[in-house]
Amino acid sequence: MIINIILTIIAVAVAYSRTEDQGFVSATLYEGKCSTQKNWARGLHLMINILSTIMLAASNYCMQCLSSPSRQNIDDLHPQQEWLDIGIPSLKNLFFIGLRRRVLWMVLLVSSLPIHLIYNSAVFYALGTNEYNVIVASSDFDFERQPNNDTDFANCFEDNIAMSMSDFYSEEFEKLDTQKCKDTYAVDFLAGRGNLIIITNNSTVDNKSLLLADSQNGPSGFANNPFGWMCEYLRYVDLPNPDPGNQNCQKGFLIGDWSVVAEPWTFPLVSATVFTNDTYTFNQENVSDFTWDNPLSYKPNDLKTLLDLMAQYPKAEEMQRYLDDASHWNNSAWASNVTVQPAGSVCATHPYSSMGQEPYMVDHCRSQKIDEKCQLVFNLPICLAVIFCNAAKVFCMFLTAHDERREILLTVGDAVSSFMDKPDTMTEGNCLLSKFDITKSSQSSTTLQPGKKRWMKSVSISYWVGTISLCFLLLGISGYLLRLTIISLASAAEETSISSLWNLGFGTPSANALMKLSEYGWDDSTLSAVLLANCPQIPVSVAYFLYNNILTTMLLAAEYDGYAQQRKSLRVSWPKGHQRSTYYLTLPYKYSFPLMVAHTLLHWLISQSLFYVQVLPFDARGNPVPEKQLVACGYSPIAIIFAMSLGGLMVCAILGMGMKCYKTNIPLAVSCSAAISAACHPPPGGGDPLKPIKWGEIPEQAARLDPRISSGEVETGEEERALRSLSGLRPESSLDIGRYHELSTADGERSLTLDLSWQGQESHASQVQLLTGENASSDGGEQSEGHCSFSSLDAIAPSLGRPYA
C-alpha cells in the first residue's frame, strides 16, 4: 500500500505540474516518443502485476489464517461428527469460525476484485496519430525556389496540405526509398511523420506545380482503410480480383511497382447561366444552393447531364464544346442557350469529387518528420480505488494479527503438536483413519493398505475435474479468440506467420485487431473499455486459486508423509524446543516462488493480450481532434499465444506432480482434522511434541517401560537394574539407551531388541532382547492388534496385513 501511495503521489506531482488543463479522470505523465511510452507502459504493467501478486498473496495468507480452526473449534465439532480443514484455504471452515472472522474474510475477498478488474489500467499509453496529406511532384521539381507568378498555386497550400508555401519550401523532408515509404506510411496509426511527397518520373507532370494524391489521412479514417490512397492505382491495372478498390488497402496489395493516383493542384471554376422562366447563374461551389422553379423549357435528364459535366471541373472552352454537341442532350435548344464563362479556380480539396485522375509511378518519397505525440497516462480514480482496497486489506490484516483465539491450527505441524499434547478421545482406536474414510462415511481400515499412493490421491476427483476443466475451458476460449484474430488478419491480407505476429508486438494497437465496444452494444466509455479489457483476469485468478489449492493439498500430504519416513521435528507456527519455524504455510519456497513468478507473468501476458486502447488524433497542423478520439479494446495474437503456452505448461506441471508417489503407506489424512487426530494417540511417555517425532507402529514393550527409560533418561530403578543385568553392565558404567529393533525369527515369532551402549573402563555395545514370542498367536496364528501413532519415542514401519487399532 505504501508503494502505491508513493507512486500515486509522484504521478500526481509530475502530471499536474506539466500543465493546468489536466483532467481528474486521466492525466498525462509524459508526451513524446511512442517507443518510450510503450516500454514504460509495459514495464509499469509488469510492476503492477508484481505488486498485485504480492498483495493477493498476503491477502490469501490472511484469509487462510482466518479460516484456520482453533483447537476449541475442533473439540466442539468432533463430538458432532463434523471435521474441519487444517493447513489449506477452506470454504468449509467459514461456517464455523465466527461472524467477525467471516466478515474479515469476505472483505479481503471483495477488496481483491477491483485489483483484478482495474489495476492494469491505472497506467496506459495513449497513441498519438497524425493526419497527413500526400502530394505528387516531378523528379525535377525545384524545392529550393518558390514560384512568384502563380497565385492560385500559392493560395492552395493551406487548403491542400495545411502548410503555408513558405513553410513547405523551408521544411526539410527526409528521402525514403519506395519500400521504406510503403513500410512507413502503410500503417494503421502514423506517428512521428507528417505530409508525404511522392516523386515520380512521369513526364506529364509539370515541374512547376504539384498534384494532390490525398488529404486528411489518418484520424478520420484510421478504423476504415487508413492508408487506402496507396491502393487507388489498382483500379487502373488488371488484377485477378476485380475492383480491388472496394477492399481495404493492405500491405499485401503493394507488391512490385507502385503507383499513386493524383489530381491537379487546382481545378477551374466555370459559371453557367441557365434560362428557364427565370435566369439562373451558378458554378460548382454554389450549385447546392440552386433551386429550380417551374422547369418547363428543359428536360430533367439534361439538367443532370449538365451537373455531372460541371462536377468534372472542365475548363470553360471544354464545357462549351460539350454544350454545342446536340447528341449529348434531349433538348439541344435548351443546351445551346446555356452560357458559360470562367469563374476562377478552386483548390483540390474541394468537397465535390473530381474526375479524370490518373496513376503516377513512384520513384521515391520525401517525408516530413515531426515530433511524436504518444502519451503515458495515469488514471487517478483507479489509483485511488486501488489504494482504498489496499487500506481495507491492511486494516483486515491488522485485525487478523490481533485475533483473540488461542491455539490456532495453521499447519499440520500445529495440529499434530496439539493432538499429541492432548489426544482427542473421539478418534481413539482409529489409528489408520484417512480423509477418504471420513468423506465416504466408511469405517476406518484396520490393516495398512499395500502399495504407495500417488500425490493426486490427496485431492478429490471432483476437485481435479473442476479445476482442470476450468483450465482447459480458458485455454479453449483463448484458442478460439486466437483463431478469430488469425482469420481477421488473413482476411485483411496480413501475414499470419509467427514472425509477422511477433512484429505486431505485445499490447500494440492494430486496426485489424480492435474491438470497438459500440459494435457489441457497449457504451464507448473509458470505464467500459477498462472493465472489458480486464475481465479475463477474474476467471484466470479463480483458476489459479483452485490450482494453488491442489498444489497446497498435495504438498501438505507430502509433508505429512515425511513424518513416516524418518524422525523429524514438527513445523509449527510458534516453535518451542526442537520444533521448526513455519516460514511458509504450506508451499515451500522452491514451489511458491516459481508459482508466484508464473502467476505474475501469466497476468501480465493477459494484460498484453486484451488491453485498453486510446488513440489521440492530431490534424495535419498538429492540433488535437478530440471528437475523433478512439476508445476501444485491442488484442495481441502473439501475447495470446504466449499466455496459452504458459497456461498449458502450468497445467502439465500440476498433472505431472500429481503422478508422483508418496514414499510410505501412511493413511492420507491430508487436511482432515479427524484423521490427523486419529493418528496422534502416542504411548505413555511418547507424547512430547517438542522433540523430533515419527509416525509408525509403536513397539508393544515401549508402553511397559518407564517413560524415562524409553526416552533415554535413565535413572536408578528396577528397569535400569533389569537392563544392566541383561547386558552384564558394571555398576560404575553409564548406560545409554538407543533404538528398538523388531525382528522376525524363522518360525514366525517376533522379538523386540534394544540397542545399549555404555561407558566405563572401555566402551561396549550390545542388544538386549526385551520381548520374545509375545506377538505370536496362541490361538490358531491370528495376530494381535498393534497401534500406530505419531510419537516422540521410536516407531517402526507398520506391517502389511497386521491389524491396528
C-alpha positions in Angstrom: 0.0 0.0 0.0 2.8 2.4 0.9 4.4 1.8 -2.6 1.1 2.5 -4.3 0.6 5.7 -2.3 4.2 6.9 -3.1 3.8 6.1 -6.8 0.4 7.9 -6.9 1.8 11.0 -5.2 4.7 11.1 -7.7 2.4 10.6 -10.7 0.1 13.4 -9.5 3.1 15.7 -8.9 4.5 15.0 -12.3 1.3 15.2 -14.2 -0.3 18.2 -12.7 2.9 20.2 -12.8 3.1 19.9 -16.6 0.0 21.8 -17.4 -3.1 23.1 -15.6 -5.7 21.7 -18.0 -5.2 18.1 -16.8 -8.4 16.2 -16.1 -9.3 14.4 -12.9 -10.1 11.1 -14.7 -6.8 10.9 -16.6 -3.6 13.0 -16.7 -0.6 12.9 -18.9 2.7 11.9 -17.3 4.8 12.3 -20.4 4.4 13.1 -24.1 6.9 12.2 -26.7 8.3 9.1 -28.5 5.9 6.3 -28.8 8.6 3.6 -28.2 9.5 5.2 -24.9 5.9 5.4 -23.8 5.2 1.8 -24.9 8.2 0.5 -23.0 7.3 2.5 -19.9 3.8 1.2 -20.0 4.9 -2.4 -20.4 7.4 -2.0 -17.5 4.8 -0.4 -15.3 2.3 -3.1 -16.1 4.8 -5.7 -15.1 5.4 -3.9 -11.8 1.7 -3.5 -11.3 1.3 -7.3 -11.7 4.2 -8.0 -9.3 2.6 -5.6 -6.7 -0.9 -7.2 -7.2 0.6 -10.7 -6.9 2.3 -9.7 -3.6 -0.9 -8.1 -2.3 -3.0 -11.0 -3.3 -0.5 -13.5 -1.7 -0.6 -11.5 1.5 -4.4 -11.4 1.3 -4.6 -15.1 0.7 -2.3 -15.8 3.7 -4.6 -13.8 6.0 -7.7 -15.4 4.5 -6.2 -18.8 5.3 -5.3 -17.7 8.8 -8.9 -16.5 9.3 -10.4 -19.8 8.1 -8.0 -21.9 10.1 -9.7 -23.6 13.1 -8.7 -23.4 16.7 -8.4 -26.4 18.9 -11.6 -25.4 20.7 -13.4 -25.3 17.3 -12.3 -28.9 16.7 -13.1 -30.1 20.2 -16.6 -28.7 19.8 -17.3 -30.2 16.3 -15.7 -33.7 16.6 -18.4 -34.9 19.0 -21.0 -33.8 16.4 -19.3 -36.0 13.7 -18.0 -32.8 12.0 -14.4 -32.1 10.9 -12.5 -29.1 9.7 -9.7 -28.5 7.3 -6.2 -27.7 8.6 -3.4 -26.3 6.6 -5.2 -25.3 3.4 -7.6 -22.5 2.3 -11.1 -23.8 3.2 -14.6 -22.6 2.4 -15.9 -25.3 4.6 -14.3 -23.7 7.7 -16.1 -20.4 7.1 -19.3 -21.8 8.6 -17.6 -22.5 11.9 -15.1 -19.7 12.5 -17.5 -17.0 13.8 -19.1 -13.9 12.3 -16.3 -11.5 12.9 -13.7 -13.6 11.1 -16.1 -14.4 8.4 -16.7 -10.7 7.7 -12.9 -10.0 7.6 -12.5 -12.9 5.2 -15.2 -11.5 2.9 -13.7 -8.0 3.0 -10.3 -9.4 2.0 -12.0 -11.3 -0.9 -14.1 -8.4 -2.2 -11.3 -5.9 -2.0 -9.3 -8.2 -4.4 -11.9 -7.8 -7.2 -11.1 -4.2 -8.1 -7.4 -5.1 -8.2 -8.1 -7.7 -10.8 -10.6 -5.6 -12.8 -8.9 -2.2 -13.0 -5.4 -2.2 -11.6 -3.8 -2.9 -15.0 -5.4 0.2 -16.5 -4.1 2.5 -13.8 -1.4 3.4 -16.2 -1.5 3.1 -20.0 -0.1 4.7 -23.1 -2.2 6.7 -25.5 -1.2 6.5 -29.1 -0.9 9.8 -30.9 -1.7 9.5 -34.6 -1.4 12.2 -37.3 -3.4 13.3 -40.2 -1.3 13.9 -43.3 -1.5 14.9 -46.9 0.0 13.2 -49.9 1.2 15.2 -52.9 3.0 14.3 -56.1 5.9 16.2 -57.7 8.0 15.6 -60.7 11.6 14.4 -60.2 12.9 17.8 -61.4 10.6 19.9 -59.2 12.6 22.7 -57.6 12.1 22.5 -53.9 14.5 25.4 -53.3 12.8 28.1 -55.3 9.2 29.4 -54.8 7.2 30.4 -57.9 6.5 34.1 -58.0 3.8 34.4 -60.6 1.2 31.7 -59.7 -1.1 33.0 -57.1 -3.5 30.0 -57.4 -0.7 27.7 -56.7 0.4 29.6 -53.6 -3.1 30.2 -52.2 -3.9 26.4 -52.1 -1.1 25.3 -49.8 -3.1 25.9 -46.7 -6.2 24.2 -48.1 -4.4 21.2 -49.7 -1.6 20.3 -47.2 -2.3 22.5 -44.1 1.0 24.3 -44.6 1.9 27.7 -46.0 4.0 27.8 -49.1 6.9 29.4 -47.3 6.9 26.6 -44.7 6.7 24.0 -47.4 9.8 25.2 -49.1 11.7 25.7 -45.9 10.7 22.4 -44.4 13.2 19.6 -44.6 11.8 16.4 -45.9 13.6 13.0 -45.4 14.2 11.0 -48.5 12.8 7.4 -48.4 13.1 4.7 -51.0 9.9 3.1 -52.3 9.9 0.1 -49.9 10.6 2.2 -46.8 8.0 4.7 -47.9 5.4 1.8 -48.0 6.5 0.4 -44.7 6.4 3.8 -43.0 3.0 5.0 -44.3 1.2 1.7 -44.7 0.3 1.7 -41.0 -2.9 1.9 -39.1 -1.6 4.7 -36.8 1.0 7.1 -38.1 3.2 8.7 -35.5 6.3 10.9 -36.0 5.5 11.6 -39.6 3.5 14.2 -41.5 3.0 15.2 -45.1 4.4 13.0 -47.8 5.7 14.0 -51.2 5.7 11.3 -53.9 8.4 11.8 -56.5 7.6 10.5 -60.0 9.5 10.3 -63.3 6.2 10.7 -65.2 7.0 13.3 -67.9 3.4 14.6 -67.9 3.8 16.2 -64.5 4.6 19.9 -64.6 7.8 20.6 -62.8 6.5 23.9 -61.6 3.4 22.7 -59.9 2.2 19.8 -57.7 -0.5 17.2 -57.7 -2.6 16.2 -54.8 -2.9 12.4 -54.1 -4.9 12.5 -50.9 -5.7 14.8 -48.0 -6.5 14.5 -44.3 -5.5 10.9 -44.0 -5.4 9.4 -40.5 -7.8 10.0 -37.6 -10.9 10.5 -39.8 -10.4 7.1 -41.4 -8.0 5.0 -39.3 -10.6 2.4 -38.5 -11.7 2.1 -42.1 -9.0 1.8 -44.8 -6.4 4.2 -43.1 -4.0 4.2 -46.0 -6.4 3.5 -48.8 -4.8 6.1 -51.1 -1.9 3.7 -51.6 -4.2 1.2 -53.4 -6.2 3.6 -55.6 -3.9 2.8 -58.6 -5.2 -0.8 -58.6 -8.4 0.4 -60.3 -6.3 1.1 -63.3 -4.5 -2.2 -63.6 -5.7 -5.7 -64.5 -5.9 -8.0 -61.4 -7.4 -11.4 -60.9 -9.8 -10.0 -58.3 -12.0 -7.3 -59.9 -12.4 -3.9 -58.4 -9.8 -4.1 -55.6 -10.6 -0.5 -54.7 -13.7 -1.7 -52.9 -11.5 -3.6 -50.4 -9.5 -2.1 -47.6 -5.9 -1.5 -48.7 -3.4 -3.9 -47.2 0.4 -4.2 -47.4 -0.1 -7.4 -49.3 -1.6 -5.5 -52.3 1.6 -3.3 -52.5 3.9 -5.8 -54.3 6.2 -4.8 -57.0 5.9 -1.5 -58.8 3.8 1.0 -57.0 1.8 4.0 -58.3 -0.4 6.6 -56.8 -3.4 8.3 -58.2 -3.3 12.1 -58.1 -5.3 15.1 -59.3 -4.4 18.7 -60.3 -3.4 21.1 -57.5 -6.3 23.4 -58.5 -9.4 23.0 -60.6 -11.0 25.6 -62.8 -14.4 27.0 -61.8 -17.0 27.5 -64.5 -20.1 29.7 -64.2 -23.1 28.5 -66.1 -26.2 30.6 -66.8 -29.4 28.6 -67.4 -32.6 30.2 -68.9 -36.0 28.9 -67.8 -38.9 31.0 -66.7 -36.2 32.9 -64.8 -32.5 33.2 -65.3 -30.2 31.2 -63.0 -26.4 31.5 -62.8 -24.3 29.1 -60.7 -21.0 27.4 -60.5 -19.6 24.2 -58.8 -19.3 25.9 -55.4 -22.9 27.3 -55.1 -24.8 24.6 -57.0 -26.1 23.1 -53.8 -27.9 26.3 -53.1 -29.5 26.4 -56.5 -33.3 25.8 -56.8 -35.3 25.2 -59.9 -38.8 26.7 -60.3 -41.2 25.6 -63.0 -38.6 23.8 -65.2 -40.7 23.8 -68.3 -38.2 24.6 -71.1 -35.8 21.7 -70.5 -35.9 18.0 -69.6 -34.7 16.8 -66.2 -32.1 14.5 -67.7 -30.5 17.4 -69.4 -30.1 19.2 -66.1 -28.5 16.1 -64.6 -26.1 15.8 -67.6 -25.1 19.5 -67.1 -24.4 19.0 -63.3 -22.4 15.8 -64.0 -20.3 17.7 -66.5 -19.6 20.5 -64.1 -18.6 18.0 -61.4 -15.7 17.0 -63.6 -14.3 20.6 -63.4 -13.8 21.1 -67.1 -12.4 24.3 -68.5 -14.9 26.8 -69.9 -14.0 26.1 -73.5 -14.2 22.3 -73.0 -17.7 22.8 -71.4 -18.8 25.0 -74.3 -17.9 22.4 -76.9 -19.8 19.8 -74.9 -22.9 22.0 -74.8 -22.7 22.7 -78.6 -22.8 18.9 -79.3 -26.6 18.2 -79.8 -26.0 14.4 -79.4 -25.5 14.9 -75.6 -28.9 16.5 -75.0 -32.5 15.6 -75.2 -33.4 19.3 -75.6 -30.5 20.7 -77.6 -32.1 24.1 -77.9 -32.1 24.5 -74.2 -28.4 23.4 -74.0 -27.4 25.8 -76.7 -28.9 28.7 -74.7 -26.7 27.8 -71.6 -23.8 30.3 -71.4 -20.5 29.5 -69.6 -17.6 31.6 -68.6 -14.5 31.1 -66.4 -15.1 31.8 -62.7 -11.6 31.5 -61.2 -10.2 28.3 -59.6 -10.7 26.1 -56.6 -8.2 24.1 -54.6 -8.2 20.3 -55.0 -9.6 19.7 -51.5 -13.0 21.0 -52.7 -15.8 18.8 -51.3 -17.0 17.6 -54.6 -15.3 14.6 -56.1 -13.2 15.3 -59.1 -12.8 13.0 -62.2 -10.0 12.4 -64.7 -7.5 11.2 -62.2 -4.6 9.1 -63.4 -1.8 6.9 -61.7 1.8 8.1 -61.4 4.7 5.6 -60.9 6.5 6.2 -57.6 10.3 6.7 -57.9 10.9 7.6 -54.2 9.4 9.7 -51.4 10.1 12.7 -49.3 8.7 12.5 -45.8 8.0 15.3 -43.3 9.4 14.4 -39.8 7.5 15.7 -36.8 7.6 15.2 -33.1 5.8 12.1 -31.9 2.9 12.8 -29.5 2.3 9.5 -27.7 1.4 9.9 -24.1 1.9 8.0 -20.9 -1.4 8.5 -19.0 -2.4 7.5 -15.5 -5.9 7.2 -14.2 -6.2 8.9 -10.8 -9.6 7.4 -9.8 -8.3 3.9 -10.5 -5.2 4.6 -8.4 -7.4 6.0 -5.5 -9.6 2.9 -5.7 -6.6 0.6 -5.5 -5.2 2.5 -2.5 -8.6 2.3 -0.8 -8.7 -1.5 -1.4 -5.2 -1.8 -0.1 -6.1 0.2 3.0 -9.1 -2.1 3.6 -6.8 -5.1 3.3 -4.2 -3.7 5.7 -6.9 -3.0 8.2 -8.2 -6.5 8.0 -4.7 -7.9 8.3 -4.2 -5.9 11.4 -7.4 -7.3 13.0 -6.4 -10.8 11.9 -3.0 -10.4 13.5 -4.7 -9.5 16.8 -7.1 -12.4 16.7 -8.1 -13.3 20.3 -8.4 -17.0 19.6 -6.0 -19.4 21.3 -4.1 -22.3 19.8 -5.0 -21.7 16.1 -4.0 -24.7 14.0 -2.5 -23.1 10.8 -0.3 -26.1 9.7 -0.3 -29.8 10.0 2.5 -29.4 12.5 0.3 -27.3 14.7 -2.4 -29.9 14.6 -0.1 -32.9 15.3 1.6 -31.0 18.2 -1.8 -30.1 19.7 -3.2 -33.6 19.4 -0.1 -35.3 20.7 -0.1 -33.0 23.7 -3.9 -33.5 24.3 -5.1 -36.5 22.4 -8.7 -36.4 21.0 -10.7 -39.2 22.7 -13.3 -39.0 19.9 -10.9 -40.6 17.4 -9.1 -43.1 19.7 -8.8 -46.6 18.3 -8.8 -45.5 14.7 -5.1 -45.1 14.0 -5.4 -45.9 10.3 -8.3 -43.4 9.7 -7.9 -41.5 6.4 -9.8 -38.5 5.0 -11.2 -40.8 2.3 -12.8 -43.0 5.1 -14.5 -39.9 6.6 -15.7 -38.3 3.4 -17.1 -41.6 2.1 -18.6 -42.4 5.5 -16.9 -45.7 5.7 -15.3 -47.4 8.7 -11.6 -46.9 9.3 -9.4 -49.7 7.9 -7.7 -51.9 10.5 -4.9 -53.0 8.2 -2.4 -51.0 6.3 -3.2 -50.9 2.5 -0.4 -52.2 0.3 1.1 -50.1 -2.5 2.2 -46.4 -2.4 -0.4 -43.8 -3.4 0.1 -41.1 -6.0 0.1 -37.4 -4.9 -3.1 -36.8 -6.9 -5.0 -39.2 -4.5 -4.8 -36.5 -1.8 -7.2 -34.4 -3.8 -10.8 -35.4 -4.6 -11.7 -36.4 -8.1 -14.4 -33.8 -8.3 -11.9 -31.1 -7.4 -9.4 -32.3 -10.0 -12.1 -32.4 -12.7 -13.4 -29.0 -11.8 -10.0 -27.3 -11.8 -8.6 -29.0 -14.9 -11.9 -28.4 -16.8 -11.8 -24.7 -16.0 -8.2 -24.5 -17.1 -9.0 -26.3 -20.4 -12.1 -24.1 -20.9 -9.9 -20.9 -20.5 -7.3 -22.4 -22.9 -10.1 -23.3 -25.4 -11.6 -19.8 -25.3 -8.2 -18.3 -25.8 -7.6 -20.6 -28.7 -10.9 -19.6 -30.2 -10.1 -15.9 -29.9 -6.7 -16.5 -31.4 -8.4 -18.3 -34.3 -10.7 -15.3 -34.9 -7.7 -13.0 -34.7 -5.8 -15.0 -37.3 -8.8 -15.2 -39.6 -9.3 -11.4 -39.3 -5.7 -10.8 -40.2 -5.7 -13.2 -43.0 -8.9 -11.7 -44.5 -7.2 -8.3 -44.4 -4.3 -9.8 -46.4 -2.0 -9.6 -43.4 0.8 -12.1 -42.8 0.0 -14.6 -40.1 3.3 -16.3 -39.6 4.9 -16.3 -36.1 7.4 -13.7 -37.2 4.7 -11.4 -38.5 2.6 -11.9 -35.4 5.7 -11.1 -33.3 6.2 -7.9 -35.3 2.7 -6.8 -34.3 4.0 -6.7 -30.8 2.7 -7.2 -27.2 -0.1 -4.8 -26.3 0.3 -2.8 -29.6 -2.9 -1.5 -31.2 -3.7 -2.5 -34.7 -6.7 -1.5 -36.8 -7.3 -5.2 -37.7 -7.2 -6.3 -34.1 -9.5 -3.8 -32.5 -12.8 -4.4 -30.6 -15.0 -1.3 -30.8 -17.4 -1.5 -27.9 -20.3 0.1 -29.8 -20.4 -2.8 -32.2 -21.2 -5.1 -29.3 -23.8 -2.9 -27.7 -21.4 -1.5 -25.1 -21.0 2.2 -24.2 -17.9 3.7 -25.8 -16.6 4.9 -22.4 -13.3 4.6 -20.7 -14.8 2.6 -17.8 -16.5 0.1 -20.2 -13.2 -0.5 -22.1 -11.2 -0.9 -18.9 -13.7 -3.4 -17.5 -13.8 -5.4 -20.7 -10.0 -5.4 -21.1 -9.5 -6.7 -17.5 -12.4 -9.1 -17.2 -10.3 -12.2 -18.3 -8.2 -11.6 -15.1 -11.1 -12.8 -12.9 -11.6 -16.4 -14.3 -7.8 -16.8 -14.5 -7.5 -15.8 -10.8 -10.2 -18.3 -9.9 -8.4 -21.0 -11.9 -5.2 -20.0 -10.1 -6.9 -20.2 -6.7 -8.1 -23.7 -7.5 -4.7 -24.6 -8.9 -2.9 -23.3 -5.8 -5.3 -25.3 -3.5 -4.4 -28.6 -5.4 -0.7 -27.9 -5.1 -1.1 -26.9 -1.4 -3.0 -30.1 -0.6 -0.6 -32.4 -2.4 2.4 -30.8 -0.7 0.7 -30.9 2.7 0.1 -34.6 2.3 3.7 -35.0 1.2 4.9 -33.2 4.4 2.6 -35.5 6.4 4.1 -38.5 4.6 7.6 -37.3 5.5 7.0 -37.9 9.2 6.6 -41.6 8.4 9.9 -41.8 6.7 12.2 -40.5 9.4 12.1 -38.8 12.7 12.0 -35.1 12.4 10.9 -32.0 14.3 7.4 -30.6 13.7 7.0 -27.4 11.6 4.7 -25.2 13.7 3.6 -21.6 13.8 5.1 -20.9 17.3 8.1 -23.2 17.7 9.4 -24.5 21.0 12.1 -27.0 21.9 13.3 -28.8 18.7 10.3 -27.6 16.7 10.9 -25.8 13.4 9.5 -22.3 12.5 6.8 -22.1 9.9 8.4 -19.8 7.4 5.6 -20.7 5.0 2.1 -22.0 5.4 2.0 -25.0 3.1 4.1 -24.2 0.0 7.9 -24.4 0.3 9.8 -21.7 -1.3 11.0 -23.9 -4.1 7.4 -24.3 -5.2 5.9 -20.9 -4.0 8.5 -18.7 -5.7 8.2 -20.3 -9.2 4.4 -20.3 -8.8 4.3 -16.6 -8.0 6.6 -15.8 -10.9 4.4 -17.8 -13.3 1.2 -16.2 -11.8 2.7 -12.7 -12.3 3.9 -13.4 -15.8 0.5 -15.0 -16.8 -1.5 -12.0 -15.6 1.0 -9.7 -17.4 0.6 -11.7 -20.6 -3.2 -11.5 -20.3 -2.9 -7.7 -19.8 -1.0 -7.6 -23.1 -3.4 -10.0 -24.9 -6.5 -7.9 -24.3 -5.8 -4.3 -23.5 -7.3 -0.8 -23.2 -6.7 1.3 -26.3 -6.9 5.1 -26.5 -6.0 6.8 -29.8 -5.4 10.6 -29.8 -5.8 12.1 -33.3 -4.0 15.2 -34.4 -4.8 17.1 -37.6 -2.2 18.0 -40.2 -1.4 21.2 -38.3 -0.6 19.3 -35.1 -3.8 20.3 -33.3 -5.7 17.6 -31.3 -9.0 16.5 -32.7 -10.9 15.2 -29.5 -14.1 14.5 -31.3 -12.3 11.8 -33.3 -10.7 10.2 -30.3 -10.9 6.4 -30.2 -11.6 4.3 -27.0 -11.6 0.6 -27.6 -10.1 -2.8 -26.7 -7.2 -4.2 -28.6 -5.9 -7.8 -28.7 -2.4 -9.1 -29.5 -2.2 -12.6 -31.2 1.4 -13.2 -30.1 0.6 -12.3 -26.4 -2.3 -14.8 -26.6 0.0 -17.5 -27.9 2.5 -16.9 -25.0 -0.3 -16.8 -22.4 -1.8 -20.1 -23.7 1.7 -21.7 -23.7 2.4 -20.7 -20.1 -1.1 -21.7 -19.0 -0.7 -25.1 -20.7 2.7 -25.6 -19.2 1.3 -24.9 -15.7 -1.5 -27.5 -16.3 1.1 -30.1 -17.4 3.2 -29.3 -14.4 0.4 -29.9 -11.9 -0.6 -33.1 -13.6 3.0 -34.3 -13.7 3.3 -33.6 -10.0 0.1 -35.5 -9.3 1.8 -38.6 -10.8 4.5 -38.7 -8.1 4.2 -41.3 -5.4 4.3 -40.9 -1.7 7.2 -42.8 -0.1 5.3 -44.6 2.7 1.9 -46.2 3.3 0.8 -43.7 5.9 -3.0 -43.2 5.6 -3.8 -39.9 3.8 -5.2 -37.6 6.4 -4.4 -34.6 4.2 -6.1 -31.7 5.8 -8.9 -33.5 7.8 -8.8 -32.7 11.5 -10.4 -36.0 12.5 -7.9 -38.1 10.5 -4.9 -36.2 11.9 -6.2 -36.5 15.5 -6.7 -40.3 15.0 -3.0 -40.6 14.2 -2.0 -38.8 17.3 -2.5 -41.2 20.2 1.0 -41.8 21.4 2.0 -44.3 24.1 2.8 -43.2 27.6 5.9 -41.0 27.5 5.8 -40.7 23.7 3.6 -37.6 23.5 6.2 -34.9 23.7 5.7 -32.8 20.5 8.7 -30.6 21.4 11.1 -33.4 20.4 11.6 -34.9 16.9 8.8 -37.3 16.2 7.9 -40.1 13.8 4.7 -41.9 12.7 4.7 -45.6 12.7 3.9 -48.7 14.7 4.6 -48.3 18.4 6.6 -51.3 19.8 4.5 -53.1 22.5 7.2 -53.1 25.1 7.6 -49.3 24.8 4.3 -49.0 26.7 5.5 -51.2 29.5 8.9 -49.4 30.1 9.1 -46.4 32.4 8.8 -43.3 30.1 12.2 -42.0 31.4 13.9 -45.2 30.2 12.0 -45.2 26.9 13.0 -41.7 26.2 16.7 -42.3 27.2 16.5 -40.5 30.6 17.7 -43.5 32.6 17.7 -43.2 36.4 18.4 -45.8 39.1 15.4 -48.1 39.4 14.0 -51.5 38.8 14.0 -51.1 34.9 17.6 -49.9 34.9 18.8 -52.7 37.1 17.0 -55.2 34.8 18.7 -53.8 31.8 22.1 -53.7 33.5 21.6 -57.4 34.5 20.6 -58.4 30.9 23.6 -56.7 29.4 26.1 -57.6 32.1 26.9 -53.9 32.7 29.1 -53.0 35.6 27.6 -50.7 38.3 30.1 -47.9 37.7 29.4 -47.7 33.9 26.9 -45.2 32.4 24.1 -46.6 30.4 22.9 -45.1 27.1 19.7 -46.5 25.5 19.5 -46.5 21.7 16.8 -47.7 19.3 14.3 -50.6 19.2 14.6 -53.2 16.5 11.8 -55.6 15.6 13.0 -58.9 14.2 11.2 -61.9 12.8 12.5 -65.4 13.6 12.4 -68.4 11.2 9.4 -69.9 13.0 7.3 -66.7 12.6 7.8 -65.4 16.1 8.6 -61.7 16.6 11.2 -60.3 19.0 12.0 -56.8 20.1 15.5 -55.8 21.0 17.0 -52.6 22.3 20.4 -51.1 21.5 22.5 -50.4 24.6 25.9 -48.8 24.9 27.9 -47.8 27.9 31.0 -46.1 29.0 33.2 -47.4 31.7 36.8 -48.6 31.6 36.1 -49.5 28.0 33.2 -48.8 25.6 30.7 -51.6 24.8 27.6 -52.1 22.7 25.1 -54.9 22.7 21.4 -55.7 22.1 19.1 -56.7 24.9 16.0 -58.8 24.0 13.0 -57.3 25.6 10.2 -59.3 24.1 10.2 -62.8 22.5 7.2 -64.5 21.1 4.7 -62.1 22.6 3.3 -61.3 19.1 2.9 -64.9 18.3 -0.6 -66.1 18.4 -1.6 -68.7 20.9 -4.9 -69.5 19.2 -4.5 -70.5 15.6 -1.9 -68.0 14.3 -4.1 -64.9 14.5 -2.1 -61.7 15.1 -2.8 -59.4 18.0 -3.7 -55.7 17.2 -0.9 -53.2 17.1 -1.1 -49.5 17.3 0.3 -46.7 15.0 0.8 -43.1 16.1 2.9 -40.1 16.0 5.4 -40.5 18.8 8.5 -38.9 20.3 9.6 -42.5 21.1 11.0 -44.8 18.5 8.5 -46.0 15.9 8.9 -48.8 13.4 7.4 -49.3 9.9 3.9 -51.0 10.2 3.5 -54.5 8.9 1.2 -55.2 5.9 -1.7 -57.4 6.9 -1.4 -56.9 10.7 -4.5 -55.4 12.3 -4.1 -52.0 14.0 -6.3 -50.1 16.4 
